[in-house]
C-alpha cells in the first residue's frame, strides 16, 4: 500500500463539479492499493499517517502528529501510485489491486481512521476527481507499507 501524504491548510474533492469532501487544516492522502496488500499493510499505513510528526510545535519544529493537532484527513484513491514507467512510455499498472479489492481496502482505511476519532472526508472511488488544496510548507511525504522508500 502506498500513500502520498501532504500537509494542507485546506482541501476539497469534486466529482462532476459537486463537492464530495472538504477539510480544513490536516492531511491530504493519496492512497494506492497493490494486488499483494493485506490487512497488515492497511494497519501499518493508518498508524504511520495519523502519527507522522509533520506539524509544527510552538517552536516551529515539526514535532506534532495529526492526532496532536486535531487535524482532518482528505483521502483520495490513487491507483496510479502503482504505475511502473521504467519501460516504454506508457505506465503499467499490473501491480495495482483489482478495483473490488482496492475499493474494499480504501473504505477500510477510511473507517480505521474514523475509529480514531479523526474527521475524514474523501473522494469517490474510481471516479474522475478534481482535487483542490493548499499545501502547507510545502510538506509532502511518500510512504510504502513494504518500506520500499
Rosetta constraint file for C-alpha pairs under 8 A:
AtomPair CA 1 CA 31 HARMONIC 7.41 0.50
AtomPair CA 1 CA 32 HARMONIC 5.76 0.50
AtomPair CA 1 CA 33 HARMONIC 4.67 0.50
AtomPair CA 1 CA 34 HARMONIC 5.67 0.50
AtomPair CA 1 CA 37 HARMONIC 6.05 0.50
AtomPair CA 1 CA 41 HARMONIC 6.03 0.50
AtomPair CA 1 CA 42 HARMONIC 6.95 0.50
AtomPair CA 1 CA 45 HARMONIC 7.53 0.50
AtomPair CA 1 CA 144 HARMONIC 5.76 0.50
AtomPair CA 1 CA 145 HARMONIC 5.26 0.50
AtomPair CA 1 CA 146 HARMONIC 7.40 0.50
AtomPair CA 2 CA 31 HARMONIC 5.91 0.50
AtomPair CA 2 CA 32 HARMONIC 5.04 0.50
AtomPair CA 2 CA 33 HARMONIC 6.48 0.50
AtomPair CA 2 CA 34 HARMONIC 7.95 0.50
AtomPair CA 2 CA 81 HARMONIC 6.76 0.50
AtomPair CA 2 CA 82 HARMONIC 7.95 0.50
AtomPair CA 2 CA 142 HARMONIC 7.59 0.50
AtomPair CA 2 CA 143 HARMONIC 5.58 0.50
AtomPair CA 2 CA 144 HARMONIC 4.42 0.50
AtomPair CA 2 CA 145 HARMONIC 6.36 0.50
AtomPair CA 3 CA 29 HARMONIC 6.23 0.50
AtomPair CA 3 CA 30 HARMONIC 5.39 0.50
AtomPair CA 3 CA 31 HARMONIC 4.64 0.50
AtomPair CA 3 CA 32 HARMONIC 6.19 0.50
AtomPair CA 3 CA 45 HARMONIC 7.91 0.50
AtomPair CA 3 CA 81 HARMONIC 7.69 0.50
AtomPair CA 3 CA 142 HARMONIC 5.99 0.50
AtomPair CA 3 CA 143 HARMONIC 5.11 0.50
AtomPair CA 3 CA 144 HARMONIC 6.51 0.50
AtomPair CA 4 CA 28 HARMONIC 7.99 0.50
AtomPair CA 4 CA 29 HARMONIC 5.72 0.50
AtomPair CA 4 CA 30 HARMONIC 5.11 0.50
AtomPair CA 4 CA 31 HARMONIC 6.83 0.50
AtomPair CA 4 CA 140 HARMONIC 6.90 0.50
AtomPair CA 4 CA 141 HARMONIC 5.87 0.50
AtomPair CA 4 CA 142 HARMONIC 4.80 0.50
AtomPair CA 4 CA 143 HARMONIC 6.40 0.50
AtomPair CA 5 CA 27 HARMONIC 6.48 0.50
AtomPair CA 5 CA 28 HARMONIC 5.77 0.50
AtomPair CA 5 CA 29 HARMONIC 4.69 0.50
AtomPair CA 5 CA 30 HARMONIC 6.59 0.50
AtomPair CA 5 CA 49 HARMONIC 7.66 0.50
AtomPair CA 5 CA 140 HARMONIC 5.60 0.50
AtomPair CA 5 CA 141 HARMONIC 5.09 0.50
AtomPair CA 5 CA 142 HARMONIC 6.37 0.50
AtomPair CA 5 CA 143 HARMONIC 7.66 0.50
AtomPair CA 6 CA 27 HARMONIC 5.50 0.50
AtomPair CA 6 CA 28 HARMONIC 5.12 0.50
AtomPair CA 6 CA 29 HARMONIC 6.54 0.50
AtomPair CA 6 CA 135 HARMONIC 6.51 0.50
AtomPair CA 6 CA 136 HARMONIC 7.92 0.50
AtomPair CA 6 CA 138 HARMONIC 7.78 0.50
AtomPair CA 6 CA 139 HARMONIC 5.68 0.50
AtomPair CA 6 CA 140 HARMONIC 4.47 0.50
AtomPair CA 6 CA 141 HARMONIC 6.46 0.50
AtomPair CA 7 CA 25 HARMONIC 7.93 0.50
AtomPair CA 7 CA 26 HARMONIC 5.97 0.50
AtomPair CA 7 CA 27 HARMONIC 4.69 0.50
AtomPair CA 7 CA 28 HARMONIC 6.50 0.50
AtomPair CA 7 CA 54 HARMONIC 7.54 0.50
AtomPair CA 7 CA 55 HARMONIC 7.82 0.50
AtomPair CA 7 CA 135 HARMONIC 5.85 0.50
AtomPair CA 7 CA 136 HARMONIC 5.52 0.50
AtomPair CA 7 CA 137 HARMONIC 7.44 0.50
AtomPair CA 7 CA 138 HARMONIC 7.20 0.50
AtomPair CA 7 CA 139 HARMONIC 5.48 0.50
AtomPair CA 7 CA 140 HARMONIC 6.70 0.50
AtomPair CA 8 CA 24 HARMONIC 7.74 0.50
AtomPair CA 8 CA 25 HARMONIC 5.79 0.50
AtomPair CA 8 CA 26 HARMONIC 5.51 0.50
AtomPair CA 8 CA 27 HARMONIC 5.52 0.50
AtomPair CA 8 CA 28 HARMONIC 6.54 0.50
AtomPair CA 8 CA 133 HARMONIC 6.68 0.50
AtomPair CA 8 CA 134 HARMONIC 5.44 0.50
AtomPair CA 8 CA 135 HARMONIC 4.42 0.50
AtomPair CA 8 CA 136 HARMONIC 4.86 0.50
AtomPair CA 9 CA 24 HARMONIC 5.86 0.50
AtomPair CA 9 CA 25 HARMONIC 4.38 0.50
AtomPair CA 9 CA 26 HARMONIC 6.58 0.50
AtomPair CA 9 CA 133 HARMONIC 7.42 0.50
AtomPair CA 9 CA 134 HARMONIC 5.53 0.50
AtomPair CA 9 CA 135 HARMONIC 6.41 0.50
AtomPair CA 9 CA 136 HARMONIC 5.79 0.50
AtomPair CA 10 CA 22 HARMONIC 7.58 0.50
AtomPair CA 10 CA 23 HARMONIC 5.58 0.50
AtomPair CA 10 CA 24 HARMONIC 4.19 0.50
AtomPair CA 10 CA 25 HARMONIC 5.39 0.50
AtomPair CA 10 CA 26 HARMONIC 7.36 0.50
AtomPair CA 10 CA 133 HARMONIC 5.51 0.50
AtomPair CA 10 CA 134 HARMONIC 5.69 0.50
AtomPair CA 10 CA 135 HARMONIC 7.93 0.50
AtomPair CA 11 CA 22 HARMONIC 5.64 0.50
AtomPair CA 11 CA 23 HARMONIC 5.31 0.50
AtomPair CA 11 CA 24 HARMONIC 6.44 0.50
AtomPair CA 11 CA 28 HARMONIC 7.29 0.50
AtomPair CA 11 CA 74 HARMONIC 7.13 0.50
AtomPair CA 11 CA 131 HARMONIC 7.38 0.50
AtomPair CA 11 CA 132 HARMONIC 5.53 0.50
AtomPair CA 11 CA 133 HARMONIC 4.01 0.50
AtomPair CA 11 CA 134 HARMONIC 6.58 0.50
AtomPair CA 12 CA 19 HARMONIC 6.87 0.50
AtomPair CA 12 CA 20 HARMONIC 7.62 0.50
AtomPair CA 12 CA 21 HARMONIC 5.51 0.50
AtomPair CA 12 CA 22 HARMONIC 4.27 0.50
AtomPair CA 12 CA 23 HARMONIC 6.49 0.50
AtomPair CA 12 CA 74 HARMONIC 7.69 0.50
AtomPair CA 12 CA 131 HARMONIC 5.86 0.50
AtomPair CA 12 CA 132 HARMONIC 5.21 0.50
AtomPair CA 12 CA 133 HARMONIC 6.33 0.50
AtomPair CA 13 CA 19 HARMONIC 5.73 0.50
AtomPair CA 13 CA 20 HARMONIC 5.67 0.50
AtomPair CA 13 CA 21 HARMONIC 5.25 0.50
AtomPair CA 13 CA 22 HARMONIC 6.57 0.50
AtomPair CA 13 CA 122 HARMONIC 7.15 0.50
AtomPair CA 13 CA 123 HARMONIC 5.69 0.50
AtomPair CA 13 CA 129 HARMONIC 6.52 0.50
AtomPair CA 13 CA 130 HARMONIC 5.71 0.50
AtomPair CA 13 CA 131 HARMONIC 4.57 0.50
AtomPair CA 13 CA 132 HARMONIC 6.36 0.50
AtomPair CA 14 CA 18 HARMONIC 5.08 0.50
AtomPair CA 14 CA 19 HARMONIC 4.33 0.50
AtomPair CA 14 CA 20 HARMONIC 5.60 0.50
AtomPair CA 14 CA 21 HARMONIC 7.31 0.50
AtomPair CA 14 CA 123 HARMONIC 7.27 0.50
AtomPair CA 14 CA 129 HARMONIC 5.62 0.50
AtomPair CA 14 CA 130 HARMONIC 5.09 0.50
AtomPair CA 14 CA 131 HARMONIC 6.46 0.50
AtomPair CA 15 CA 19 HARMONIC 6.49 0.50
AtomPair CA 15 CA 20 HARMONIC 6.72 0.50
AtomPair CA 15 CA 123 HARMONIC 7.71 0.50
AtomPair CA 15 CA 124 HARMONIC 7.43 0.50
AtomPair CA 15 CA 127 HARMONIC 6.98 0.50
AtomPair CA 15 CA 128 HARMONIC 6.48 0.50
AtomPair CA 15 CA 129 HARMONIC 5.03 0.50
AtomPair CA 15 CA 130 HARMONIC 6.55 0.50
AtomPair CA 16 CA 129 HARMONIC 7.71 0.50
AtomPair CA 20 CA 121 HARMONIC 7.64 0.50
AtomPair CA 20 CA 122 HARMONIC 6.61 0.50
AtomPair CA 20 CA 123 HARMONIC 5.76 0.50
AtomPair CA 20 CA 124 HARMONIC 7.19 0.50
AtomPair CA 21 CA 74 HARMONIC 7.09 0.50
AtomPair CA 21 CA 121 HARMONIC 4.74 0.50
AtomPair CA 21 CA 122 HARMONIC 5.12 0.50
AtomPair CA 21 CA 123 HARMONIC 6.18 0.50
AtomPair CA 22 CA 74 HARMONIC 7.15 0.50
AtomPair CA 22 CA 121 HARMONIC 6.18 0.50
AtomPair CA 22 CA 122 HARMONIC 7.86 0.50
AtomPair CA 23 CA 72 HARMONIC 6.15 0.50
AtomPair CA 23 CA 73 HARMONIC 6.90 0.50
AtomPair CA 23 CA 74 HARMONIC 6.40 0.50
AtomPair CA 23 CA 120 HARMONIC 7.92 0.50
AtomPair CA 23 CA 121 HARMONIC 6.78 0.50
AtomPair CA 24 CA 71 HARMONIC 7.92 0.50
AtomPair CA 24 CA 72 HARMONIC 6.78 0.50
AtomPair CA 25 CA 71 HARMONIC 5.79 0.50
AtomPair CA 25 CA 72 HARMONIC 6.28 0.50
AtomPair CA 26 CA 66 HARMONIC 6.60 0.50
AtomPair CA 26 CA 71 HARMONIC 4.34 0.50
AtomPair CA 26 CA 72 HARMONIC 4.54 0.50
AtomPair CA 26 CA 73 HARMONIC 5.81 0.50
AtomPair CA 26 CA 74 HARMONIC 7.93 0.50
AtomPair CA 27 CA 66 HARMONIC 7.59 0.50
AtomPair CA 27 CA 71 HARMONIC 7.30 0.50
AtomPair CA 27 CA 72 HARMONIC 6.35 0.50
AtomPair CA 27 CA 73 HARMONIC 5.00 0.50
AtomPair CA 27 CA 74 HARMONIC 6.26 0.50
AtomPair CA 28 CA 73 HARMONIC 5.96 0.50
AtomPair CA 28 CA 74 HARMONIC 4.74 0.50
AtomPair CA 28 CA 75 HARMONIC 6.06 0.50
AtomPair CA 28 CA 76 HARMONIC 7.71 0.50
AtomPair CA 29 CA 73 HARMONIC 7.14 0.50
AtomPair CA 29 CA 74 HARMONIC 6.06 0.50
AtomPair CA 29 CA 75 HARMONIC 4.80 0.50
AtomPair CA 29 CA 76 HARMONIC 6.16 0.50
AtomPair CA 30 CA 75 HARMONIC 6.05 0.50
AtomPair CA 30 CA 76 HARMONIC 4.89 0.50
AtomPair CA 30 CA 77 HARMONIC 5.83 0.50
AtomPair CA 30 CA 78 HARMONIC 5.65 0.50
AtomPair CA 31 CA 75 HARMONIC 6.94 0.50
AtomPair CA 31 CA 76 HARMONIC 6.08 0.50
AtomPair CA 31 CA 77 HARMONIC 4.96 0.50
AtomPair CA 31 CA 78 HARMONIC 5.30 0.50
AtomPair CA 31 CA 79 HARMONIC 7.46 0.50
AtomPair CA 31 CA 81 HARMONIC 7.66 0.50
AtomPair CA 31 CA 106 HARMONIC 7.48 0.50
AtomPair CA 32 CA 77 HARMONIC 6.16 0.50
AtomPair CA 32 CA 78 HARMONIC 4.93 0.50
AtomPair CA 32 CA 79 HARMONIC 4.83 0.50
AtomPair CA 32 CA 80 HARMONIC 7.13 0.50
AtomPair CA 32 CA 81 HARMONIC 5.52 0.50
AtomPair CA 32 CA 82 HARMONIC 6.79 0.50
AtomPair CA 32 CA 96 HARMONIC 7.50 0.50
AtomPair CA 32 CA 102 HARMONIC 7.92 0.50
AtomPair CA 33 CA 37 HARMONIC 6.58 0.50
AtomPair CA 33 CA 79 HARMONIC 6.60 0.50
AtomPair CA 33 CA 82 HARMONIC 7.80 0.50
AtomPair CA 33 CA 96 HARMONIC 6.02 0.50
AtomPair CA 33 CA 97 HARMONIC 5.70 0.50
AtomPair CA 33 CA 102 HARMONIC 5.63 0.50
AtomPair CA 33 CA 105 HARMONIC 7.46 0.50
AtomPair CA 33 CA 106 HARMONIC 7.66 0.50
AtomPair CA 34 CA 82 HARMONIC 7.05 0.50
AtomPair CA 34 CA 95 HARMONIC 5.61 0.50
AtomPair CA 34 CA 96 HARMONIC 4.28 0.50
AtomPair CA 34 CA 97 HARMONIC 4.55 0.50
AtomPair CA 34 CA 102 HARMONIC 7.66 0.50
AtomPair CA 35 CA 95 HARMONIC 5.79 0.50
AtomPair CA 35 CA 96 HARMONIC 5.29 0.50
AtomPair CA 35 CA 97 HARMONIC 3.72 0.50
AtomPair CA 35 CA 98 HARMONIC 6.74 0.50
AtomPair CA 35 CA 101 HARMONIC 7.92 0.50
AtomPair CA 36 CA 95 HARMONIC 7.86 0.50
AtomPair CA 36 CA 97 HARMONIC 7.38 0.50
AtomPair CA 37 CA 41 HARMONIC 5.95 0.50
AtomPair CA 37 CA 42 HARMONIC 7.71 0.50
AtomPair CA 37 CA 97 HARMONIC 7.95 0.50
AtomPair CA 38 CA 42 HARMONIC 6.80 0.50
AtomPair CA 39 CA 43 HARMONIC 6.22 0.50
AtomPair CA 40 CA 44 HARMONIC 5.98 0.50
AtomPair CA 41 CA 45 HARMONIC 6.29 0.50
AtomPair CA 41 CA 145 HARMONIC 5.28 0.50
AtomPair CA 41 CA 146 HARMONIC 7.56 0.50
AtomPair CA 42 CA 46 HARMONIC 6.23 0.50
AtomPair CA 42 CA 105 HARMONIC 7.38 0.50
AtomPair CA 42 CA 109 HARMONIC 6.40 0.50
AtomPair CA 42 CA 145 HARMONIC 7.78 0.50
AtomPair CA 43 CA 47 HARMONIC 6.12 0.50
AtomPair CA 43 CA 109 HARMONIC 7.94 0.50
AtomPair CA 44 CA 48 HARMONIC 6.05 0.50
AtomPair CA 44 CA 145 HARMONIC 6.39 0.50
AtomPair CA 45 CA 49 HARMONIC 5.87 0.50
AtomPair CA 45 CA 143 HARMONIC 7.70 0.50
AtomPair CA 45 CA 144 HARMONIC 7.76 0.50
AtomPair CA 45 CA 145 HARMONIC 6.24 0.50
AtomPair CA 46 CA 50 HARMONIC 6.18 0.50
AtomPair CA 46 CA 109 HARMONIC 6.79 0.50
AtomPair CA 46 CA 112 HARMONIC 7.16 0.50
AtomPair CA 46 CA 113 HARMONIC 6.64 0.50
AtomPair CA 47 CA 51 HARMONIC 6.06 0.50
AtomPair CA 48 CA 52 HARMONIC 5.70 0.50
AtomPair CA 49 CA 66 HARMONIC 7.90 0.50
AtomPair CA 50 CA 65 HARMONIC 6.42 0.50
AtomPair CA 50 CA 66 HARMONIC 5.33 0.50
AtomPair CA 50 CA 67 HARMONIC 6.12 0.50
AtomPair CA 50 CA 113 HARMONIC 7.86 0.50
AtomPair CA 51 CA 65 HARMONIC 4.98 0.50
AtomPair CA 51 CA 66 HARMONIC 6.35 0.50
AtomPair CA 51 CA 67 HARMONIC 6.65 0.50
AtomPair CA 52 CA 64 HARMONIC 7.63 0.50
AtomPair CA 52 CA 65 HARMONIC 5.21 0.50
AtomPair CA 52 CA 66 HARMONIC 7.09 0.50
AtomPair CA 53 CA 62 HARMONIC 6.07 0.50
AtomPair CA 53 CA 63 HARMONIC 4.94 0.50
AtomPair CA 53 CA 64 HARMONIC 4.58 0.50
AtomPair CA 53 CA 65 HARMONIC 4.28 0.50
AtomPair CA 53 CA 66 HARMONIC 7.50 0.50
AtomPair CA 54 CA 62 HARMONIC 4.77 0.50
AtomPair CA 54 CA 63 HARMONIC 6.14 0.50
AtomPair CA 54 CA 64 HARMONIC 6.03 0.50
AtomPair CA 54 CA 65 HARMONIC 6.11 0.50
AtomPair CA 54 CA 139 HARMONIC 7.72 0.50
AtomPair CA 55 CA 61 HARMONIC 7.71 0.50
AtomPair CA 55 CA 62 HARMONIC 4.90 0.50
AtomPair CA 55 CA 63 HARMONIC 6.05 0.50
AtomPair CA 55 CA 64 HARMONIC 4.81 0.50
AtomPair CA 55 CA 65 HARMONIC 5.96 0.50
AtomPair CA 55 CA 66 HARMONIC 7.29 0.50
AtomPair CA 55 CA 69 HARMONIC 7.55 0.50
AtomPair CA 56 CA 60 HARMONIC 4.82 0.50
AtomPair CA 56 CA 61 HARMONIC 4.95 0.50
AtomPair CA 56 CA 62 HARMONIC 4.25 0.50
AtomPair CA 56 CA 63 HARMONIC 5.82 0.50
AtomPair CA 56 CA 64 HARMONIC 6.05 0.50
AtomPair CA 57 CA 61 HARMONIC 5.49 0.50
AtomPair CA 57 CA 62 HARMONIC 6.28 0.50
AtomPair CA 57 CA 63 HARMONIC 5.72 0.50
AtomPair CA 57 CA 64 HARMONIC 6.03 0.50
AtomPair CA 64 CA 68 HARMONIC 5.69 0.50
AtomPair CA 64 CA 69 HARMONIC 6.84 0.50
AtomPair CA 65 CA 69 HARMONIC 6.42 0.50
AtomPair CA 66 CA 70 HARMONIC 5.94 0.50
AtomPair CA 66 CA 71 HARMONIC 5.01 0.50
AtomPair CA 66 CA 72 HARMONIC 7.36 0.50
AtomPair CA 67 CA 71 HARMONIC 6.51 0.50
AtomPair CA 67 CA 118 HARMONIC 7.58 0.50
AtomPair CA 70 CA 118 HARMONIC 7.40 0.50
AtomPair CA 71 CA 118 HARMONIC 7.27 0.50
AtomPair CA 71 CA 119 HARMONIC 7.54 0.50
AtomPair CA 72 CA 118 HARMONIC 6.14 0.50
AtomPair CA 72 CA 119 HARMONIC 4.99 0.50
AtomPair CA 72 CA 120 HARMONIC 5.97 0.50
AtomPair CA 72 CA 121 HARMONIC 7.95 0.50
AtomPair CA 73 CA 118 HARMONIC 7.20 0.50
AtomPair CA 73 CA 119 HARMONIC 6.30 0.50
AtomPair CA 73 CA 120 HARMONIC 4.74 0.50
AtomPair CA 73 CA 121 HARMONIC 6.22 0.50
AtomPair CA 74 CA 120 HARMONIC 5.91 0.50
AtomPair CA 74 CA 121 HARMONIC 4.86 0.50
AtomPair CA 74 CA 122 HARMONIC 5.28 0.50
AtomPair CA 74 CA 123 HARMONIC 7.87 0.50
AtomPair CA 75 CA 110 HARMONIC 7.42 0.50
AtomPair CA 75 CA 120 HARMONIC 7.29 0.50
AtomPair CA 75 CA 121 HARMONIC 6.37 0.50
AtomPair CA 75 CA 122 HARMONIC 4.66 0.50
AtomPair CA 75 CA 123 HARMONIC 6.60 0.50
AtomPair CA 76 CA 122 HARMONIC 5.72 0.50
AtomPair CA 76 CA 123 HARMONIC 5.14 0.50
AtomPair CA 76 CA 124 HARMONIC 7.57 0.50
AtomPair CA 76 CA 125 HARMONIC 7.64 0.50
AtomPair CA 77 CA 106 HARMONIC 6.94 0.50
AtomPair CA 77 CA 123 HARMONIC 7.14 0.50
AtomPair CA 77 CA 124 HARMONIC 7.73 0.50
AtomPair CA 77 CA 125 HARMONIC 5.92 0.50
AtomPair CA 77 CA 126 HARMONIC 7.40 0.50
AtomPair CA 79 CA 83 HARMONIC 7.58 0.50
AtomPair CA 79 CA 93 HARMONIC 7.76 0.50
AtomPair CA 79 CA 96 HARMONIC 6.17 0.50
AtomPair CA 79 CA 97 HARMONIC 7.94 0.50
AtomPair CA 80 CA 93 HARMONIC 7.04 0.50
AtomPair CA 80 CA 96 HARMONIC 7.94 0.50
AtomPair CA 82 CA 93 HARMONIC 5.83 0.50
AtomPair CA 82 CA 94 HARMONIC 7.93 0.50
AtomPair CA 82 CA 95 HARMONIC 6.10 0.50
AtomPair CA 82 CA 96 HARMONIC 5.52 0.50
AtomPair CA 83 CA 91 HARMONIC 5.21 0.50
AtomPair CA 83 CA 92 HARMONIC 5.42 0.50
AtomPair CA 83 CA 93 HARMONIC 4.84 0.50
AtomPair CA 83 CA 94 HARMONIC 7.95 0.50
AtomPair CA 83 CA 95 HARMONIC 7.81 0.50
AtomPair CA 83 CA 96 HARMONIC 7.83 0.50
AtomPair CA 84 CA 91 HARMONIC 5.01 0.50
AtomPair CA 84 CA 92 HARMONIC 5.06 0.50
AtomPair CA 84 CA 93 HARMONIC 6.43 0.50
AtomPair CA 85 CA 89 HARMONIC 6.61 0.50
AtomPair CA 85 CA 90 HARMONIC 6.43 0.50
AtomPair CA 85 CA 91 HARMONIC 4.35 0.50
AtomPair CA 85 CA 92 HARMONIC 6.56 0.50
AtomPair CA 86 CA 91 HARMONIC 7.75 0.50
AtomPair CA 87 CA 91 HARMONIC 7.77 0.50
AtomPair CA 97 CA 101 HARMONIC 6.18 0.50
AtomPair CA 97 CA 102 HARMONIC 5.47 0.50
AtomPair CA 98 CA 102 HARMONIC 6.07 0.50
AtomPair CA 99 CA 103 HARMONIC 5.86 0.50
AtomPair CA 99 CA 126 HARMONIC 7.85 0.50
AtomPair CA 100 CA 104 HARMONIC 6.27 0.50
AtomPair CA 101 CA 105 HARMONIC 6.27 0.50
AtomPair CA 102 CA 106 HARMONIC 5.92 0.50
AtomPair CA 103 CA 107 HARMONIC 6.12 0.50
AtomPair CA 103 CA 125 HARMONIC 6.43 0.50
AtomPair CA 104 CA 108 HARMONIC 6.19 0.50
AtomPair CA 105 CA 109 HARMONIC 6.04 0.50
AtomPair CA 106 CA 110 HARMONIC 6.49 0.50
AtomPair CA 106 CA 125 HARMONIC 7.97 0.50
AtomPair CA 107 CA 111 HARMONIC 6.23 0.50
AtomPair CA 108 CA 112 HARMONIC 6.06 0.50
AtomPair CA 109 CA 113 HARMONIC 6.39 0.50
AtomPair CA 110 CA 114 HARMONIC 6.28 0.50
AtomPair CA 110 CA 120 HARMONIC 6.94 0.50
AtomPair CA 111 CA 115 HARMONIC 6.22 0.50
AtomPair CA 112 CA 116 HARMONIC 6.82 0.50
AtomPair CA 113 CA 117 HARMONIC 7.06 0.50
AtomPair CA 113 CA 118 HARMONIC 5.93 0.50
AtomPair CA 113 CA 120 HARMONIC 7.27 0.50
AtomPair CA 114 CA 118 HARMONIC 5.10 0.50
AtomPair CA 114 CA 119 HARMONIC 6.51 0.50
AtomPair CA 114 CA 120 HARMONIC 6.48 0.50
AtomPair CA 123 CA 127 HARMONIC 7.95 0.50
AtomPair CA 123 CA 129 HARMONIC 7.08 0.50
AtomPair CA 124 CA 129 HARMONIC 7.60 0.50
AtomPair CA 135 CA 139 HARMONIC 6.89 0.50
AtomPair CA 142 CA 149 HARMONIC 7.30 0.50
AtomPair CA 143 CA 147 HARMONIC 7.32 0.50
AtomPair CA 143 CA 149 HARMONIC 6.71 0.50
AtomPair CA 144 CA 148 HARMONIC 6.06 0.50
AtomPair CA 144 CA 149 HARMONIC 6.28 0.50
